[in-house]
Amino acid sequence: MDISQNNGLNDKKTALYRDYDIDGNLLYIGVSSDAIQRTREHLQSARWFKHAANMTAECRSQSRTGSTS
């Protein structure tokens, strides 16, 4: 393999997200490669999710070694 070409191997995108209640209290911190699907899962099964009023998210690239930037 030509190591000068990335070919997308090191470009896995993840989202670091935080959920807050109506008063701004932190309810949950998560990291997911599919934050929308993960939010749907929380909606179905997480007891705290009914209290969530706001979510923030930061998109990041994750290398194959697991470090984020």
N, C-alpha and C positions, 0 to 999 in steps of 0.2 A: 504494500500500500504506500502511496506517495504521501508522506507526512506533511507536506507543504499544503495539502488540500484538506480542509476541515470536513467536508462532506456531511456536515450537520451532526457528527458524532458527539461533539462537546456542547451542543446548543439546546439541551433539554430545558424548557422553560418551566419555572415553578412560580407559585404565588404564595407569599407570606401574608396571611390575612388575620384580622382581629375583629371580633364581634363585641359590641357594647350594648348595654341596656339603655333605656330612655334617659337615665341620669348620667350617662357617660362612664359607668362602671364597666371594666373589662370583664367579659364573660368567657372568652375563649380565644386562644391563639392557635393557628394551624398553618401547615404548609402542604400544598397540594399541586400536582401537575395539572389538575382539572378542578379549579376552585368552584366552578358553577355546579359540576356534578357533586362535589363534596358538600356544597351548601344544600343541595337537594337531599343528600343522605342525612345531614343534620336535621333538616325539616322533618324527616320521617322518624328519626330515632333519638335525637338528643333532647333531654328534658329541658335544658337551659335555652334551647332555640326559641321557645315561645316568648322569651323575654328580650330577644335581640331586636334592637331598633336601628342600629347603624353598623356598617361593616366598612373597614378600610382594607385595601390590598396593595401590595407592592409586588410587581413582576420582576423576576430575577432569572438570570441564566445560571444553570448549574452545570459544572464540568463533570466529566466522568469520575473524578475523584471525590465528588460530593461537595466541594467548596462552592460558595455562592458569591456573586459579585453584583 
